[in-house]
Amino acid sequence: MNLNKVSPAILTLLVFLIMQGMGTAALLGFDFLSHVSLFAIVLMLADVLAILACWGLVHNIRFRTALDVSSVSWPHGMLALSGGIFGAIGMAVLTDSVEVPDDMLQVSVELSHNTWGILMLVVVGPIAEELLFREAIAGEMLRRGAAPWAAILVSSLSFSIVHLNFAQGIYALPLGALLGIIYCKTGNVVLSALLHILNNGIVVLLMHLGGEDSAETSFAEWFGGMMIPYIIMVFSIVLCCTLMTAFWRRYTPAKTPHPAKNENLT
């Protein structure tokens, strides 16, 4: 693959990791459990700075097209949102046996019980990640002539890597692929961000209601065995594939997605 087509991923990853690293370094010496709000605010600021850097310095983000709600075809877009939700359910069952590290689980639970944490997990984080991993990576690769499959693959791999742990990374990989498919077809992050928000919102709601115990309870324990969860998984994945295929075939953007790199858009 041409390095020029992959470089947006490299640059965006570097910017994201540097900003997140700076945010984490700024909190060294703080007791996380006593400063949950501060932790969430710093992470949101790091996301915003990463977006601004990709837009103003790296020039991988075009807000005019990325956030263009008017170009969304909502009737067929609902196919993508429905398919994505079913896909997330299927992936949750499939990755159920992979345990999240205790410290990461504790962080997630604490954030799900904090107003700023919920804002970060459900709103700011998903929107920022869609601008960075779909628009700045997949979008820029498409504008440089990369094939859609390559843009989806590279952006989903990048999205998986930045989760920095196997349990969340293995779930983020197929989720990132679904989000990438939606982005490549629509040319903006509106639908992919909505799906991302719905996915994170459901997870945060479950953690908020049940805490760490619910996050550690397996589907086998919920249903008294794996037969029902496997049936749910197969059913969800089949529905996901059916709905996403229909979305890809039927969706027609109101405007041309992914304008060429030489077009003067910001």
N, C-alpha and C positions, 0 to 999 in steps of 0.2 A: 504494500500500500504506500502511495506517495506520502512522504513525510509532511509535505505542505498541507495535506488533507487531515493529517492526524495531529498536527501542531496545536490546533485549538484545544484539544483535550489536554495536552501536556501543559499548556499555559494556564488553562482554567483550573486544573488540578493544583498547580503550584500556587496560584493566587488564593484558592480556597483553603488549602492546607496552611499557607503562611498566615492568613487572617485568623483562622481558627487557632493556630499555634500561638499567635500574639494574644488572642483573647484568653486562652488557657494560662499563658504565662502571667498575664495581668492579675490572675486570681490565685497565684501561688501564695501559700501561707494562710489563705482563708479557709475556714471550716465550711464545707459545702452545705451541710445540713442546717447551718445557721444563716446561710446567705443564698438560699435557693433563688430568690428574686434577682439578686445581683448576677448570679450565674446565668440565668435565662436572658437577662438584659444584655450582658456582655456577648453571649452567643448570637443574639439578634443583631447587635451592632457589627459583629464580625461578618455576618451574612450580608448586611447592607454594604459594608466596605468592600467585600469581595465582588458584589454586583457592580458597584461604582467603578472599581478597578477594571473589571472586564469590559465595562461600557466605555470608560474614558481613556484607559491606557492600552488595553489589549484590543479593543474595538470588536468584541465578539457578540455584543448584545445590541439588538435593534428594538428599542421599546415600542416604536410605532407599529411594527408588525407583530411583535411578540405578545402585546397586550391588546390587540385589536379585537374587541368583543363583537364589533359590527360584522366581522367576516365569518363568524361562527354560524354554521347551519345546525340549529338546535334539535330539530326532529331526529336526524340521523346521528347527531352527536350524543343523544341519549343512549344509543346502542353501545357506544364506546364506554360511557359511564357505567351502564349496567354490566357490560362484559368485564370491565375492569374490577368491579366489586366481586363478581363471581370468581374471577381469577385470583383475587386477593384471598378469598375464602379457601379456595383449593390449595393455594400455596401455603397458607397458614397451617392446614392439616398436614401437608407434605413435609413441612419443616418443623413439625411439632416436637419431634424427638431431639432436635438440636437445642441445647440449653444456652440461654443468654448468660454471660458472666455475671456473677453476683453484684459486683460494683456497678456495672452498667444497668442492671435491673433496678437496683436501689435508686440510681440517678433518675431513671425513667419514672418510677413510682412517685418520688418526691416532686418531680416536675409536674406530674399529672394532678397533684393536689395543690398547686400554686397557680395563681391567676396569670402571672407573667410566664410561668412555665407552660401553661396551656396555650397561651398566645403564641409562644415560640414553637411549640410542637405542632399545633393545629393550623396556624395561619402563616406566620412569618417564615418558618422553616420550609414548608411545602412550596410556597411561592418563590422563595429564594432559590431553592434547589431546582425548581423547574426552569427558572431563568438561567441558572448556571449550567445544569447538566443537559437540559434539552435545548434551550436557545443558544447558549454560548458554545456548547460542544456540538450537538447534533445539527443545529441550525447553521453554524459556521461551516461545518464539514459539507453540508448539502450545498451551501453557497459557493464552495470551492470545487464542486463537481463530484463529491463522493457519492457512492450508491447509497440508497436509503438503508439497506441492510447493514452496511458498514457504519453508518452514522448511529443507527440503533444499537449495534453491538458495542461500539466504543463508548457511547454515552452511558449505557447500562452497566458496563464493566467499571467505568469511572465512578458511577453512582454507588456501586457495590463496594468498591475499594475504600471510599471515604467513610464508610460506617465503622471501619477499623476493628471489627470483630466478626468472626465466622458466622455466628448465629444470625445477626442482622444482615450481614453481607449476602448470605445465601438466599435470604428472602428478598433483599433489595434487587438482586440481579434480574429475576423474571419480572418483578414489578417495574423495574426500570425499562425493561423491554416493552411492556405494555404501554407505559407512558411515552416511550420513544415512538411507538407505532402511531399513537394518537397525534403526537406532535408532528411527525413527518407528513401525515395526511392533512392536518388542519393548517399547519404553517404558523401556529401560535401556541402559547402555553395556557390558554384559557381553560380548555377541557382537561388537559393533563393536570393542571393545578387543582381543578375541582376534584378530580379523582384522587389526587394525592391528599388533599384536605379531608375528603371523606374517609380514606383509608386510615390516616393518622387520627382523625377524630374518633373513629370507632375504637381503635386501640386505646387511646387515652381515656375514653369513657369507661371501658372495661377495667382499666387500671385504677381509675378514680373510684369506681364503685366497689371493686373487690380488692384493691391493693396488691401487694406482692404475692399473696396467696393465690389469687386468681391468675396472675401471670405465670405462676409456677405449676398450675393445675393443667394436666394434659387432657387432650380430647378423649383419650381412653378412659380416664377417671370420670370425666363428665358423663360419658355415654355407657360406661360399664363394659368397655371393650372397644376394639378398633374396627369392628365390622361396620357400624353406622358411620363413624368418621370417614372411612374409606369410600363408602357409598356417596357421602356428601362431597368428598374430594373429587371423585370421578364425575359426578353430576355437575359440580361447579366448573370443572375444567372443560367439559364438553360444552356447557352453556357459554363459557367465556370464549372458546374458539369459534362457536357459531355466531355469537353476537359481534365479535371483533371482525370476523370475515365479512359479515353483512355490512358493518360500518365501513370497512376498507373499500368495498365494492360500490356502496351507495352514496357515501359522503362526497359532496361537491362543495369545496370552499367558495364563499361568496367573492373572494378575491384570490389572485394567484399566490400560492404559498411560496415561501423561501425565495424572495427576489434575489437576482444575481448580485454577486459581490460588488460589481462596478456601479450598482444603482446607489445613489446618494440618499440612504435612509439612515435614521438614527433611532 
